[in-house]
Amino acid sequence: MTSQPTPPSPNPSPSSPSSSFPKLFLRKSGTHRIYEGHPWVFQNEIDRIEGNVKNGDYLAAYDSRGQLLGSGIYNNQSRIVFRRYSRELQALDRSFLTTTIRKAIQYRRTLQPTPPPAERLVWSESDSLPGLVVDRYHDHLVIQTLTFAFAQRQPLIIEILTELLSPTCIIIRNDAPVRQREGLPLEKSVALGTYTPPTPISLHGIEYHLNLLEGQKTGFYLDQLHNYLTIAQHAKDRRVLDCFCNQGSFGLHAAQHGARSVHAIDQSEEAIALARTNANRNNLFNISFENANVFDALSTQENEKKQYDLIILDPPSFTRNTDQIQSALRGYHEIHRRALRLLAPGGLLATFCCSHNITAELWEKMINRAAASTRCQLRLRLRLTQASDHPILINVPETEYLKGLLLEKL
């Protein structure tokens, strides 16, 4: 566990917002997505800033004619200089944060009136809180503050969450590399109570022991939670291959739902150990595990003439920026080509992409090329996406990052 100081506290709220807000003006020329509802402004879109503003402060954005576009957070260390959180003149203060966090929680209750064992309660721009992520595991909260302004206000956010939810423990998982783009350190700590792993949790009847300080993201892939069950419902009597299995969730659910056999692969020794422990804990013995590079493992299985009736591809993101899109697509193409050669006629391919830089159109074109290269026809069974507690904003395509397809090989 590492811990480093958070940035200094922001300046107090302006006494008269209408007159005291620092002002950011956009260039007259150029294309500005904020006009179409997107919350971001980049460095090269700014004409000038009036008033004193420091990184982490809030300010108001205006077009070149002086029309208000809203209030947002500022950081000139980031390519995204301004992130809007309100279309009005609104201070980023306790009142706003309390109201907006409460609204985010209330929205989740419209999705599931009875709180589930684990869920995402706050998700950044999707909840008008850019850079704040809050996940709940029973009475434990895990927080990420991924922007400079919300890192400054982390103590206040902890106070608000404690008042609203009365958690027994709050864990800080500020170890996401995206923080470095904001000029923030990577850190992990326990902010409230004490934490001793593991955290036992039952999800769709599968028992897990999670380590909320060390697991992927905030301890689990909550965005895939509903997809584990959806794919498992197609697994009965099938030979299943789970690639990039991590803690084994797709494979475990498939085994639980009557798969004839499951083979799960991941290159992380730690992930395989966790997956194997999870299988034993749930008395699922028709699943085997392999610690290997998935690309190499698929080639070996092809040479061994292996065949599967359901293959799951859930790789990590192969791209973190637009410069890597083409190399990422080549990697995705190769993994699909190898998987399709192992898929029996009539078999199902469940495939996912978690990079918002790869559009759905690029993703499906890549899969089509992989199918053509292996001389097979694929029929769409289902389109899949992230769990509904990770809301998608229509005018913010970056919020729709998880793309999934269930395909049948004809």
VEXBAKOL-660761 format. One line per field, with one value per residue: x negated, y, z negated of N, C-alpha, C in turn. Coordinates in steps of 0.1 Angstrom, whole numbers, plus 5000, padded with zeros to 4 digits. Example, Ala and Ser with C-alpha at 12.3 -4.5 7.8 and 13.67 -1.06 7.14 Angstrom:
2
n_X	4868 4872
n_Y	4943 4978
n_Z	4922 4929
ca_X	4877 4863
ca_Y	4955 4989
ca_Z	4922 4929
c_X	4868 4871
c_Y	4967 5000
c_Z	4922 4921
END
This chain:
410
n_X	4991 4994 4991 4997 4995 5025 5035 5033 5060 5088 5094 5117 5153 5165 5178 5198 5212 5222 5206 5180 5170 5142 5136 5138 5132 5142 5125 5134 5134 5133 5142 5163 5172 5187 5208 5226 5234 5214 5192 5165 5136 5108 5073 5065 5089 5094 5098 5092 5087 5103 5097 5085 5074 5067 5053 5076 5096 5129 5147 5164 5176 5177 5191 5177 5193 5201 5220 5233 5220 5218 5206 5175 5146 5111 5080 5048 5028 5037 5048 5075 5088 5110 5138 5172 5196 5221 5247 5253 5244 5226 5212 5187 5193 5201 5229 5237 5223 5233 5260 5258 5245 5263 5285 5273 5272 5299 5308 5297 5313 5337 5331 5326 5345 5341 5310 5283 5257 5233 5224 5221 5221 5216 5206 5185 5185 5209 5226 5225 5203 5174 5147 5150 5155 5175 5179 5198 5195 5213 5213 5190 5173 5157 5136 5126 5108 5102 5096 5081 5095 5114 5098 5087 5110 5115 5115 5139 5158 5156 5167 5194 5203 5202 5221 5244 5245 5235 5212 5191 5165 5142 5125 5097 5089 5069 5052 5053 5039 5047 5048 5023 5023 5035 5017 5015 5006 5002 5020 5030 5053 5068 5096 5116 5125 5113 5096 5095 5087 5101 5131 5160 5184 5215 5224 5248 5251 5226 5198 5175 5143 5131 5104 5104 5085 5066 5076 5087 5096 5119 5119 5135 5149 5174 5188 5193 5210 5238 5234 5220 5239 5257 5243 5237 5261 5263 5246 5251 5244 5223 5189 5166 5145 5127 5112 5086 5093 5092 5105 5120 5148 5166 5162 5167 5195 5205 5198 5214 5239 5242 5223 5206 5178 5152 5126 5102 5082 5054 5028 5018 5004 5014 5041 5050 5046 5065 5089 5089 5092 5117 5132 5129 5140 5167 5174 5171 5161 5158 5141 5111 5078 5054 5023 5011 5000 5025 5027 5006 5015 5039 5029 5015 5036 5050 5032 5034 5058 5081 5115 5143 5175 5184 5168 5152 5141 5125 5106 5081 5079 5065 5056 5048 5049 5057 5036 5029 5047 5047 5027 5039 5062 5051 5041 5065 5078 5062 5065 5092 5092 5078 5094 5118 5110 5109 5135 5164 5186 5218 5212 5208 5196 5186 5177 5158 5150 5133 5124 5128 5118 5119 5144 5178 5183 5157 5149 5168 5162 5136 5141 5156 5137 5119 5136 5140 5114 5111 5129 5157 5191 5208 5235 5255 5264 5268 5264 5243 5236 5222 5230 5261 5258 5236 5240 5248 5243 5259 5248 5221 5199 5177 5186 5198 5182 5178 5182 5200 5206 5226 5221 5230 5215 5219
n_Y	4988 5022 5056 5090 5126 5144 5169 5204 5222 5236 5271 5291 5293 5317 5348 5361 5345 5352 5373 5368 5344 5329 5331 5312 5314 5303 5297 5315 5303 5269 5235 5227 5204 5208 5224 5206 5192 5178 5174 5183 5205 5212 5220 5234 5246 5269 5304 5325 5332 5347 5363 5350 5317 5285 5252 5227 5245 5258 5271 5293 5285 5300 5308 5324 5346 5352 5337 5317 5285 5268 5255 5243 5221 5229 5223 5228 5210 5189 5174 5178 5205 5217 5205 5200 5203 5213 5231 5255 5286 5274 5267 5244 5230 5220 5218 5214 5190 5172 5171 5161 5137 5123 5122 5105 5081 5077 5073 5047 5032 5033 5015 4991 4985 4972 4973 4957 4932 4943 4973 5000 5033 5059 5074 5093 5115 5106 5110 5137 5143 5148 5127 5114 5083 5059 5029 5003 4977 4956 4969 4984 5010 5019 5043 5064 5092 5109 5132 5164 5184 5169 5152 5171 5177 5154 5147 5161 5147 5122 5128 5134 5111 5094 5106 5101 5073 5058 5040 5012 5011 5029 5028 5040 5039 5051 5043 5042 5046 5067 5090 5101 5116 5139 5150 5138 5118 5082 5062 5043 5037 5034 5052 5054 5036 5002 4979 4945 4922 4890 4903 4888 4879 4873 4868 4865 4839 4829 4825 4848 4858 4889 4912 4943 4963 4955 4941 4940 4972 4985 4963 4944 4934 4951 4962 4942 4925 4917 4906 4882 4865 4865 4853 4828 4816 4805 4784 4757 4723 4728 4729 4750 4778 4801 4830 4853 4853 4864 4867 4845 4847 4846 4819 4805 4811 4798 4772 4768 4769 4745 4738 4715 4713 4735 4755 4778 4806 4827 4851 4860 4849 4853 4859 4835 4819 4830 4825 4797 4792 4804 4786 4762 4770 4772 4747 4738 4718 4711 4726 4738 4753 4775 4789 4811 4829 4842 4844 4826 4803 4797 4792 4769 4751 4750 4736 4712 4704 4711 4718 4740 4749 4772 4802 4826 4859 4883 4905 4927 4963 4971 4995 5028 5054 5074 5071 5045 5029 5015 4995 4982 4972 4953 4935 4927 4916 4894 4878 4871 4857 4834 4824 4818 4797 4777 4773 4754 4745 4760 4769 4793 4827 4849 4881 4909 4944 4968 4993 5027 5041 5025 5023 5011 5006 5002 4980 4960 4958 4948 4923 4911 4910 4892 4869 4866 4859 4834 4820 4818 4823 4846 4849 4873 4871 4885 4919 4934 4953 4976 4973 4987 5004 5018 5044 5054 5083 5098 5119 5118 5099 5086 5076 5052 5026 4998 4972 4945 4914 4886 4859 4836 4809 4799
n_Z	5000 5009 5001 5008 5005 5010 5035 5027 5009 5027 5037 5017 5023 5048 5037 5050 5074 5100 5108 5099 5108 5125 5160 5190 5224 5255 5287 5316 5341 5353 5343 5317 5295 5272 5278 5287 5265 5253 5225 5224 5228 5248 5247 5272 5279 5266 5263 5245 5209 5183 5153 5121 5119 5107 5111 5105 5096 5101 5129 5152 5185 5217 5250 5280 5283 5258 5246 5220 5213 5192 5160 5148 5141 5138 5153 5163 5167 5180 5211 5215 5206 5194 5177 5178 5152 5147 5163 5155 5137 5112 5081 5072 5046 5012 5010 5037 5043 5025 5032 5059 5056 5041 5059 5079 5064 5059 5085 5091 5074 5088 5107 5094 5069 5044 5028 5045 5038 5047 5065 5088 5077 5083 5113 5126 5154 5163 5142 5137 5123 5128 5129 5105 5090 5074 5058 5044 5021 5004 4972 4976 4991 5022 5034 5062 5072 5099 5113 5110 5095 5081 5066 5049 5034 5021 4992 4984 5000 4989 4964 4971 4983 4961 4945 4961 4965 4944 4943 4932 4939 4959 4988 5006 5039 5057 5078 5105 5137 5153 5137 5137 5160 5152 5135 5111 5082 5078 5056 5027 5000 4968 4958 4940 4911 4908 4929 4937 4959 4970 4988 4985 5009 5027 5059 5083 5073 5072 5051 5040 5028 5023 5028 5020 5020 5038 5060 5096 5111 5089 5074 5086 5117 5122 5143 5161 5149 5154 5178 5174 5165 5186 5208 5196 5197 5221 5221 5214 5217 5234 5247 5233 5237 5219 5224 5213 5186 5160 5128 5133 5139 5161 5169 5145 5141 5164 5159 5137 5149 5163 5182 5204 5202 5190 5200 5188 5194 5186 5186 5162 5132 5107 5112 5122 5100 5082 5097 5097 5069 5065 5081 5066 5042 5049 5055 5082 5104 5130 5145 5158 5156 5171 5171 5192 5221 5240 5268 5277 5265 5278 5304 5299 5291 5315 5331 5317 5326 5311 5302 5296 5282 5272 5270 5252 5254 5237 5236 5221 5225 5256 5263 5253 5263 5292 5310 5309 5322 5346 5343 5322 5333 5350 5332 5320 5342 5348 5325 5327 5351 5345 5325 5338 5355 5337 5330 5331 5358 5355 5331 5304 5302 5278 5275 5264 5261 5244 5248 5253 5274 5296 5319 5322 5348 5360 5345 5353 5380 5379 5368 5388 5408 5396 5396 5424 5431 5420 5434 5426 5416 5396 5374 5358 5325 5300 5289 5266 5236 5211 5176 5164 5142 5149 5164 5198 5216 5243 5258 5251 5262 5250 5227 5233 5233 5232 5254 5267 5283 5291 5310 5336 5351 5384
ca_X	5000 4987 4999 4990 5003 5034 5033 5038 5074 5091 5098 5131 5162 5166 5189 5209 5209 5224 5196 5167 5165 5133 5143 5131 5139 5138 5122 5145 5134 5130 5153 5164 5182 5195 5220 5236 5237 5202 5187 5151 5130 5094 5063 5065 5102 5095 5093 5086 5093 5104 5098 5075 5078 5056 5057 5085 5106 5140 5149 5175 5172 5186 5187 5170 5202 5204 5231 5228 5220 5218 5195 5167 5134 5100 5066 5040 5018 5044 5053 5089 5086 5123 5148 5184 5205 5234 5250 5256 5233 5227 5200 5184 5193 5207 5243 5238 5218 5243 5272 5255 5242 5276 5292 5267 5276 5313 5309 5294 5324 5347 5327 5328 5350 5333 5296 5276 5245 5223 5229 5215 5231 5213 5197 5178 5193 5223 5234 5222 5192 5163 5135 5154 5161 5178 5185 5202 5195 5220 5212 5177 5172 5144 5136 5115 5108 5094 5093 5074 5105 5121 5088 5087 5122 5117 5120 5153 5166 5157 5177 5207 5207 5204 5234 5255 5246 5230 5204 5182 5152 5141 5111 5093 5082 5064 5040 5056 5029 5053 5046 5011 5025 5039 5006 5018 4999 5009 5020 5041 5053 5081 5099 5125 5125 5102 5099 5088 5093 5110 5144 5169 5196 5222 5229 5255 5249 5211 5192 5161 5136 5125 5095 5108 5073 5056 5082 5088 5104 5121 5120 5142 5154 5188 5194 5196 5217 5249 5230 5216 5251 5263 5235 5238 5274 5261 5235 5255 5239 5212 5175 5164 5132 5128 5099 5084 5104 5091 5109 5127 5162 5174 5161 5174 5209 5208 5198 5226 5251 5243 5214 5200 5165 5147 5111 5100 5068 5050 5013 5014 5004 5023 5055 5053 5047 5078 5099 5089 5097 5131 5139 5130 5150 5181 5175 5172 5149 5157 5134 5096 5072 5041 5015 5004 5003 5037 5024 4999 5023 5048 5022 5012 5048 5053 5023 5039 5071 5092 5128 5151 5189 5186 5156 5154 5129 5127 5092 5079 5078 5052 5052 5051 5051 5061 5024 5027 5059 5045 5020 5048 5071 5044 5041 5079 5080 5054 5071 5104 5089 5074 5105 5127 5106 5112 5150 5171 5198 5229 5207 5210 5184 5189 5165 5159 5140 5135 5117 5137 5111 5124 5158 5185 5181 5144 5149 5175 5155 5125 5146 5160 5124 5115 5145 5137 5100 5112 5140 5169 5202 5212 5248 5256 5274 5270 5255 5241 5229 5219 5242 5269 5253 5226 5249 5243 5248 5259 5239 5208 5196 5167 5193 5202 5169 5179 5190 5200 5214 5227 5222 5231 5207 5228
ca_Y	5000 5034 5068 5103 5137 5149 5183 5214 5225 5247 5283 5292 5297 5331 5353 5364 5336 5358 5383 5364 5332 5330 5328 5306 5317 5294 5303 5317 5293 5255 5227 5226 5194 5212 5230 5195 5186 5171 5182 5186 5215 5209 5231 5241 5252 5280 5317 5332 5330 5360 5360 5341 5303 5275 5238 5222 5254 5257 5283 5292 5285 5308 5308 5336 5357 5355 5329 5308 5271 5260 5255 5231 5221 5234 5217 5230 5199 5178 5178 5182 5216 5220 5194 5206 5195 5220 5240 5268 5290 5266 5264 5230 5231 5209 5217 5208 5176 5164 5169 5154 5123 5117 5119 5094 5070 5075 5067 5033 5026 5031 5003 4980 4991 4966 4973 4945 4931 4952 4981 5013 5043 5072 5072 5104 5124 5101 5115 5151 5144 5143 5122 5107 5069 5053 5015 4997 4962 4955 4982 4989 5019 5021 5056 5069 5106 5108 5145 5172 5190 5159 5148 5182 5176 5140 5147 5165 5137 5112 5132 5134 5096 5089 5111 5096 5059 5052 5028 5008 5012 5036 5025 5049 5032 5061 5037 5042 5054 5080 5101 5107 5126 5150 5154 5133 5106 5070 5059 5035 5039 5032 5065 5053 5023 4994 4969 4933 4913 4893 4907 4877 4884 4864 4875 4855 4826 4826 4831 4854 4865 4899 4921 4956 4971 4949 4936 4949 4983 4987 4950 4934 4940 4953 4966 4929 4916 4911 4898 4869 4856 4864 4843 4815 4810 4798 4775 4743 4712 4732 4729 4764 4783 4814 4836 4864 4849 4871 4859 4833 4849 4840 4804 4800 4811 4788 4759 4767 4767 4733 4736 4702 4715 4748 4758 4792 4810 4841 4851 4864 4838 4857 4858 4821 4813 4835 4818 4783 4793 4806 4774 4752 4775 4770 4733 4737 4709 4708 4738 4737 4766 4775 4802 4812 4840 4837 4842 4814 4791 4794 4785 4755 4744 4748 4725 4700 4701 4713 4724 4744 4752 4786 4808 4840 4868 4895 4910 4941 4973 4971 5009 5039 5066 5072 5068 5031 5023 5005 4984 4975 4964 4942 4925 4921 4907 4881 4869 4866 4848 4822 4818 4813 4784 4767 4773 4744 4750 4761 4774 4807 4835 4860 4889 4922 4954 4978 5006 5037 5046 5016 5025 4999 5003 4996 4967 4950 4956 4939 4909 4907 4906 4879 4858 4863 4853 4820 4815 4814 4833 4848 4854 4880 4867 4896 4930 4935 4965 4977 4973 4999 5013 5025 5050 5059 5095 5097 5129 5116 5086 5080 5068 5039 5021 4984 4967 4931 4907 4872 4856 4822 4805 4791
ca_Z	5000 5009 4998 5010 5001 5020 5038 5017 5010 5037 5031 5013 5034 5050 5029 5059 5086 5113 5111 5095 5115 5136 5172 5201 5236 5266 5299 5325 5351 5349 5339 5303 5291 5261 5283 5289 5253 5247 5214 5224 5237 5249 5248 5284 5282 5257 5268 5234 5196 5176 5138 5116 5118 5105 5113 5094 5094 5111 5136 5162 5199 5226 5264 5284 5282 5244 5241 5210 5216 5180 5150 5149 5134 5146 5150 5175 5169 5188 5225 5212 5196 5187 5177 5173 5143 5146 5174 5149 5128 5100 5074 5068 5032 5005 5014 5051 5043 5017 5040 5071 5052 5037 5072 5085 5056 5061 5098 5090 5068 5098 5115 5085 5056 5033 5031 5047 5030 5052 5075 5090 5072 5090 5124 5134 5163 5165 5131 5136 5113 5136 5122 5093 5091 5061 5059 5031 5019 4991 4965 4979 5003 5028 5041 5070 5076 5111 5117 5100 5087 5072 5057 5039 5026 5016 4978 4984 5006 4979 4954 4977 4984 4947 4940 4969 4966 4931 4945 4921 4944 4972 4994 5017 5050 5067 5085 5120 5144 5159 5128 5141 5170 5144 5127 5097 5078 5076 5041 5022 4986 4961 4953 4929 4906 4911 4939 4937 4969 4982 4986 4991 5016 5036 5071 5092 5068 5072 5040 5043 5017 5030 5021 5025 5021 5048 5072 5107 5109 5075 5067 5094 5130 5120 5156 5168 5140 5160 5190 5169 5164 5199 5215 5190 5200 5234 5219 5211 5225 5244 5243 5231 5235 5214 5226 5205 5176 5148 5116 5138 5137 5172 5168 5133 5144 5174 5152 5128 5157 5169 5193 5203 5197 5192 5199 5187 5197 5184 5184 5148 5123 5096 5116 5123 5086 5077 5104 5092 5056 5067 5085 5055 5032 5053 5059 5096 5107 5144 5150 5157 5157 5177 5170 5204 5230 5247 5283 5278 5261 5289 5315 5294 5291 5329 5335 5311 5331 5301 5307 5285 5286 5268 5267 5246 5255 5229 5234 5216 5236 5263 5267 5243 5270 5306 5318 5309 5327 5357 5338 5313 5342 5355 5321 5318 5354 5346 5314 5332 5361 5338 5317 5348 5359 5326 5327 5339 5365 5346 5318 5301 5298 5270 5276 5258 5263 5233 5252 5260 5286 5307 5320 5325 5363 5362 5339 5361 5392 5376 5366 5401 5415 5390 5401 5438 5432 5416 5442 5418 5415 5382 5372 5345 5315 5290 5286 5251 5232 5197 5167 5164 5132 5155 5174 5210 5221 5257 5264 5246 5266 5242 5216 5238 5236 5233 5265 5267 5293 5290 5324 5339 5363 5392
c_X	4991 4996 4991 5000 5013 5031 5038 5053 5076 5094 5113 5140 5163 5179 5201 5207 5211 5213 5181 5161 5154 5140 5134 5139 5133 5134 5134 5146 5131 5143 5153 5175 5191 5208 5231 5238 5225 5196 5173 5147 5115 5086 5065 5079 5103 5090 5086 5094 5092 5106 5087 5080 5066 5062 5065 5097 5118 5141 5160 5170 5182 5181 5181 5179 5206 5216 5226 5230 5221 5206 5188 5154 5122 5087 5058 5029 5024 5047 5067 5088 5098 5132 5161 5191 5219 5235 5253 5243 5234 5213 5199 5182 5200 5222 5245 5234 5228 5255 5270 5252 5255 5285 5287 5271 5291 5316 5307 5306 5336 5343 5329 5332 5344 5319 5290 5264 5234 5228 5220 5225 5228 5203 5194 5188 5207 5232 5231 5212 5179 5150 5138 5160 5163 5185 5188 5202 5201 5219 5198 5179 5158 5145 5124 5118 5098 5091 5088 5084 5111 5110 5086 5098 5125 5121 5134 5162 5167 5167 5191 5212 5209 5217 5246 5256 5241 5222 5195 5167 5152 5126 5109 5084 5078 5051 5043 5046 5034 5051 5033 5012 5030 5029 5008 5010 5008 5009 5032 5041 5067 5084 5109 5126 5112 5106 5090 5094 5092 5123 5153 5181 5202 5228 5235 5252 5235 5205 5178 5156 5127 5115 5097 5096 5064 5063 5083 5098 5106 5123 5127 5146 5169 5195 5199 5206 5229 5246 5225 5228 5257 5256 5237 5251 5274 5250 5238 5250 5228 5198 5171 5150 5133 5114 5098 5094 5103 5095 5118 5142 5170 5173 5168 5190 5213 5208 5210 5238 5250 5234 5208 5186 5161 5132 5109 5085 5065 5035 5009 5015 5014 5037 5059 5055 5061 5089 5100 5095 5112 5138 5140 5140 5164 5183 5178 5160 5148 5150 5119 5090 5058 5035 5007 5008 5014 5034 5016 5007 5033 5041 5019 5024 5052 5045 5028 5053 5083 5104 5136 5165 5192 5173 5158 5141 5132 5113 5092 5078 5065 5048 5056 5053 5053 5048 5022 5038 5056 5037 5029 5057 5064 5043 5055 5082 5074 5061 5084 5102 5086 5085 5115 5123 5108 5127 5157 5182 5211 5225 5209 5197 5190 5177 5168 5147 5143 5128 5127 5131 5115 5139 5165 5184 5168 5143 5156 5169 5143 5130 5150 5148 5119 5123 5142 5123 5101 5124 5152 5178 5206 5226 5249 5267 5278 5260 5255 5234 5227 5232 5248 5265 5240 5232 5241 5250 5247 5250 5225 5204 5186 5174 5197 5189 5169 5188 5189 5209 5214 5230 5222 5223 5216 5219
c_Y	5012 5046 5081 5114 5140 5163 5192 5217 5236 5260 5283 5296 5312 5336 5357 5357 5344 5368 5378 5352 5336 5326 5323 5309 5308 5303 5305 5307 5279 5248 5224 5216 5199 5219 5219 5187 5178 5180 5187 5198 5212 5222 5240 5247 5265 5293 5324 5328 5343 5357 5350 5327 5294 5261 5233 5232 5252 5271 5282 5293 5293 5306 5322 5348 5360 5347 5318 5293 5262 5262 5242 5232 5223 5226 5219 5220 5188 5184 5183 5193 5219 5208 5199 5197 5201 5229 5254 5273 5284 5263 5249 5229 5219 5207 5209 5193 5167 5161 5160 5139 5116 5114 5107 5081 5066 5069 5052 5026 5024 5019 4991 4986 4985 4966 4960 4943 4940 4960 4994 5024 5057 5069 5085 5112 5119 5105 5129 5153 5139 5139 5115 5093 5064 5039 5011 4982 4960 4969 4988 4998 5019 5034 5058 5083 5107 5121 5154 5179 5181 5153 5159 5181 5162 5140 5151 5154 5125 5115 5131 5119 5090 5093 5104 5081 5051 5039 5024 5010 5020 5034 5034 5041 5042 5056 5036 5051 5067 5092 5108 5118 5139 5156 5150 5121 5094 5066 5050 5037 5035 5046 5065 5038 5016 4984 4957 4924 4898 4898 4896 4884 4874 4871 4864 4840 4821 4833 4835 4859 4876 4907 4935 4966 4967 4945 4946 4960 4986 4974 4939 4942 4941 4956 4953 4921 4909 4903 4884 4860 4854 4853 4829 4808 4803 4787 4760 4733 4716 4731 4744 4767 4798 4821 4850 4864 4857 4862 4847 4835 4843 4825 4798 4800 4801 4774 4757 4764 4755 4730 4722 4702 4729 4748 4773 4795 4824 4840 4855 4852 4841 4855 4843 4814 4817 4827 4804 4783 4795 4794 4764 4757 4772 4756 4731 4730 4706 4720 4736 4751 4765 4789 4803 4825 4835 4835 4829 4802 4787 4788 4771 4746 4741 4736 4712 4697 4702 4720 4728 4749 4767 4791 4823 4847 4881 4901 4924 4950 4972 4985 5019 5053 5064 5068 5052 5023 5012 4993 4975 4966 4952 4931 4919 4912 4894 4872 4864 4855 4834 4815 4812 4800 4773 4765 4763 4750 4749 4766 4789 4814 4847 4869 4903 4931 4965 4991 5015 5043 5037 5017 5011 4995 4997 4982 4956 4948 4947 4925 4903 4902 4893 4867 4855 4856 4838 4813 4810 4826 4833 4854 4861 4874 4878 4907 4932 4948 4965 4977 4986 5009 5020 5033 5055 5072 5096 5107 5129 5102 5079 5072 5055 5032 5005 4979 4952 4925 4892 4867 4841 4819 4795 4780
c_Z	5000 5006 5000 5007 5013 5023 5027 5020 5020 5029 5026 5025 5035 5042 5037 5072 5099 5117 5108 5101 5125 5149 5183 5213 5247 5278 5308 5336 5345 5345 5324 5299 5280 5265 5285 5277 5246 5236 5214 5233 5236 5250 5260 5288 5274 5264 5256 5221 5189 5161 5134 5114 5117 5108 5101 5091 5104 5117 5146 5176 5207 5241 5267 5283 5267 5239 5232 5215 5204 5171 5150 5141 5143 5142 5163 5177 5178 5202 5224 5201 5188 5189 5170 5163 5142 5158 5168 5142 5115 5094 5071 5053 5025 5009 5027 5050 5036 5026 5052 5067 5048 5049 5078 5078 5059 5075 5098 5083 5077 5107 5107 5071 5044 5036 5033 5038 5034 5064 5076 5086 5079 5101 5132 5142 5164 5153 5128 5125 5119 5128 5109 5096 5077 5064 5045 5031 5005 4984 4966 4992 5008 5037 5050 5074 5087 5118 5106 5090 5077 5062 5046 5029 5020 5001 4977 4989 4996 4968 4959 4978 4971 4942 4948 4967 4953 4934 4933 4926 4957 4976 5005 5027 5061 5073 5100 5127 5150 5150 5131 5151 5164 5135 5112 5094 5078 5062 5038 5006 4981 4954 4942 4924 4908 4921 4938 4947 4964 4977 4993 4998 5026 5047 5081 5086 5067 5060 5043 5029 5024 5021 5027 5026 5033 5060 5084 5105 5094 5068 5076 5107 5129 5133 5164 5160 5146 5172 5186 5169 5178 5208 5209 5194 5214 5233 5217 5221 5235 5238 5244 5230 5231 5215 5219 5193 5163 5136 5120 5139 5149 5171 5157 5135 5154 5168 5143 5136 5166 5181 5192 5198 5199 5190 5198 5187 5193 5182 5170 5139 5111 5100 5117 5109 5080 5083 5099 5078 5056 5071 5074 5044 5036 5058 5073 5101 5122 5152 5148 5160 5163 5176 5182 5212 5239 5262 5285 5275 5272 5301 5311 5295 5306 5334 5329 5316 5321 5307 5295 5291 5282 5264 5263 5247 5248 5226 5227 5228 5243 5267 5256 5250 5285 5315 5319 5315 5337 5352 5329 5322 5348 5345 5320 5330 5352 5336 5319 5343 5355 5331 5327 5354 5349 5324 5337 5346 5355 5333 5316 5297 5290 5269 5271 5261 5252 5236 5259 5272 5298 5308 5324 5340 5366 5356 5347 5374 5390 5374 5379 5409 5410 5395 5415 5439 5428 5424 5435 5418 5401 5382 5358 5337 5306 5292 5271 5248 5217 5189 5166 5152 5136 5167 5186 5214 5236 5264 5259 5250 5257 5230 5220 5242 5238 5244 5265 5277 5289 5304 5326 5352 5372 5400
END
